[in-house]
Amino acid sequence: MILRMNRTDHRAFYLLTAVICLLLNVRTNAEAVHSRGPVVIVSMDGLPAFCLNDPKVDLPTLRQLAKDGAFAERMEASLPTMTWPNHTTLITGVTPAKHGVIGNRYWDRDTQKNIQLIPDPIYNKDEIVKAPTLYDVAHEAGLKTAAICWPASRGAKTLDWTFPDVQKDQLFQKYATPSFLEECKAAGIPFEKQEEWCRQPDGGELRDKMYTQMVINALTNHHPDLVLLHLVEIDHKEHAHGPRSAEAYHAMHFDDACVNEILQTLKTHFGSSATLIVVSDHGFATVHQTILPNVKLRQAGLFKSGAKGIR
């Protein structure tokens, strides 16, 4: 199923409501009675709505899901339209003003430094996300949760199996679930390449393939009730080459194939009882000109910045 809502205020709320209803049906009483399979949410970072109607994009899996399942033609991202705020909006159902993740980074006026939130190099989830997440609610209901490369989830106590979205290998292994780490190692999943691939311009496909394998491992070995996956390569290629570039089209096709691997795993192990939801955090538009008014204001002596901030 592809589910995309077209209003900023209601998109994430409707998505969370639908998922919560599906998750509640997983258990019929206090015991673990799996009348339904898992709910899997795949975020294809940077996937624009227009690509589904673009004949140049080869998206067989997404188009088949749109044909067979529920589908909305477009969505509006919450502001600012960045990865960390919008993924947190998707998973909390509220805007950045309420969940607290207001950008991929922020300017600390006291230290005069740019503080990175992406990709979770400093803070844990509980330090920056100020609203309950879907996986928090699911975990509190006694359901099992998993998240692979999900933004702003480092150190989340309500994820049973997780590999966080961090670059450094030390952090990746520190905040990953230890037993899951060992399982992936035994399965030959090369998680030790995470930092190397994060630094490579062409490392996104390798990462997305690895993250997909991790999700399949969790699904087949643990049958979690809720699974979150963040695929990164489309966003990388669009930033580097533009939204309608050949490189972006290739990345879309590649990640479509990753979704298909998960879809086939769900069909094999859960039949028609599983639910697959594909979302995107934001789209892309080509920028031809950037206006920086503060430059002119500074030149005119009307704008100053310093240790105490703007004045």
N, C-alpha and C positions, 0 to 999 in steps of 0.2 A: 504494500500500500504506500502511495506517496501522499503525504498530507501537507498542504501549504495553505496557510490562511492569508487573507488579503487586507487585513486591518492591523495596524501596529498594536493597538490597545487590546485586541482580542485574540490575535494569532496564537501567542504562547499559552494564553489561558485555555483556549479551546483544545490545543494540542495536549496540554497537561490533563485536562478533564477527560479527554478520550483515553489517554494512556492509563490514568488512574482507574477508570471503569474497566479497562481490559485487565489490569493487574488484579483488581478486586475479584474478578472472575477466575483467577488462577487458583484461589483457594475457596472451598465451599464451607469449610468449618475451621476449627482451630488446628486441625491436623493438616499436613501437607498433601492435599489432594489436588493433583495437577490436571484439572479439567481442561485447561488451556495450556498451550506452549508458551514460550517466552515472548516478551515484547522487546524487539531490537530496534533501536533508533540509530540511524547512520546519518551523520552530518557530513555532507560534501562541501567543504569549506570553499566559499566563493562561487558556487554554482549559480549562474544567473538564470532567471526564469525563461528568458528568451531562447536559451539554447535548446529547449525541448521542441521548439518549432523551427529550429535552424537545420535545414537539410544537410549542412556541412558537418554536423556533429553526429557521430555514430554512437547512439545510446540505446541499444536494443533492450537492455534490462529495464531501464527507467521507463521507456515508452511502453513496454509490456505491462509493467506495474501500474502505470497510469491508465492503461486500457482496462485492466482487470480489477483495479482497486479504486479507492477514493482519491480524488485529485482536485486541487484548486490551481488556477492558472498562474497566480503570482502571489507575492507576499511583500510586505513592507518591513524592512528591518527597523529595529529600535535605534534611536540615536544615542551615541555615535555609532555609525555603521562599521564596527570593527569586530574582530574575532572574539575577543574576551568578553566584551559587554553583551554581544548578541547570543553567544553560547550560554551565558548565564541567564539571559532573558528566556531562552528556549527551555531551560531546565528549571526555572523558578516560576515563570508565568508573570513576572513583574518587570517593570522597566529598570534601567540602570539607576534612576533616582531612588529606587527602593531597594534594589539588591546590592548596590554599592560598588559594583565593578564598572567604573565610568570610562574606562579606556584600556588600551593595551599597555599604556604607561601613564605616568602622571609627573608633573613638575613639582618638586618639593621646594617651596620658597625658602624654608629655613636653611637648608643645606645647599640650595642653588644647584640641585642635581636632578637629572631625569631618572626616575625610578621605574624600572621595568616590571610589569606584571606578566607579560608574555615572554617566554613560556614558563611561568611559575619558578623563576630562579631564586626568589627571596621568601615569599609568603606561602603558607598553607591555606587550604580552602577556607577554614574557619576564621581566618584572619581578614579575608577580603570579601567573602560572600555573606551578606547580611540578611538573606531571606532563605526559608526552607527550600531545598531542592526536591525534585521528583525522587531521586534516589534516597534522600533522607526520609521522605514519607513512606516509600516502599519498604525500606529497612525497618522502620518503626512498626510497620504492619506485619513484620515477620517474614518478609520476602527476601530473596537473595539477589544481590546486585553486583554488576560488573561494569567497569568503564575502562576503555582503552584510549589513551591520548586525549582524554576529554579536558578542555580548558578549565582552569581554576578549580581543579579537583585534587591537587596535591595534598596528601595527608588526610584525605576525607575518611572519617571514622565509620561512615555508613556504607562504604564500598567493600564488598567481600573479596572481590578479585579486581585488582587495578594495576595498570601501568600508566603513570602520569605523563602529561605533556611537558616534559623537561628536556633540555638538550644535553647537559652534562651526564656522563655515564654514572658518576658517583651519586648524583641525585636520582637518576633513573632507577638504579638498583636499591637505593635507600628507601624510596617511597613506593616501590612496587611491592605487591604481596609476596612475601618470601616463598611460600609453597608454590605459588603460581609461577614464580621465577624459575624454580627448579623444574617444574613441569615443562615449561617452554624450552629450557636448556636440554632436557631429555628428548624433546621433540625435534631438536635441531633448529629451533627458531633463534636467529642470531641477534638477540637483544644487545649483545655487547658492541654491536655496530652502531647503536643509536647515536652517540655523539659524533662519530665519524660521518654518518650519513646526514646529520643535521647541518654539518659544515660544508657539505658538497652541494654545488648548484643542482646536480642531477640526483640528489639523494632522496627526493620526495617520493618517487615511485617505489624505491626500495623500502622506505618507511611504511608507506600505505600497504604494501604487500605484507610486510611483517605484522602490522597492526591487524590486518584481516586474518592472518594465520592465528594470532593470539585470540581473537574473538571466536574463531572456529574451535580452537582448543577449549576455551571456556564453555562453549555451547555443548560440545560433545562429551566433555569430562564432568561438568558440574551442573548443567541444566539450570542456569540462573533464570530468575523471573524477569529481570530487567537488565538489558545490555546496552551500553552507550559506546559508540565508535565515532571518532573524529578522523576523517581523511583529509590530508593537507595539500596534496599535490596540485589540485586545480588552482587554489589560491596562489601558490608559489609561481606557477607558470603565467598566470594572468598579471601578477605584479611585474614579472620580468619581461613579458612579451606583449601584453595587452589582451583584452577580453575576447577578441575574435581572431586571435593568431592561430597559426597551425599548431604551435606548441600547446596552447590552451585546449584546442580541440583534441589533441592527442591525450592530454591529461584527463579530460572528461571521459574519453573512451576507456582509458586505463582504469579509472576509479569505478566506472560503470561495471567493468569486469570484476572488480573487487566486490561490489554489491551482489553480483550474480553468484560468486562463490559462497557468500553468506546465505543467499536465497536457496541455493541448492542444498546447503547443509541443513537449513531449517526444514526443507521438504523431506529430506532423507530421515531426519531424526524426530521430527514433530508432525509431519504431514501438514494438514490444513489448520492445525491448532495454533500455529505460531503467527505472530503479527510483525511485519516489517514496515517501519516508517522511515522514509528518506526525507531529510530536510536540508536546508542551507541557511547559513547565518547571514549572508549578504550576497549581493551580486556585484557586477563591475560595470563601469562606464568609462569610456575613453575621455581623458582630460586634455584639452587643447591649449588652455591658458589658465594660469593661476594668478590670482590677485592677492597681494600681501599688503594690506592697507597700513599695517604698523610701520613698514619701511618708510613710506611717505610721511607718516605722522612723526616718526623719529627725526627725519630730515628737517621737518618744519619746526622741531623743538616742542612738539605737543605731546610727545610720548617718551617716557623714561622708564627704565627697569633697573632694578638693583637688588641688593640683599633683602630688602623689605618688600619686594614685589613691584607690581606695576603702579605707577602714579602719574 
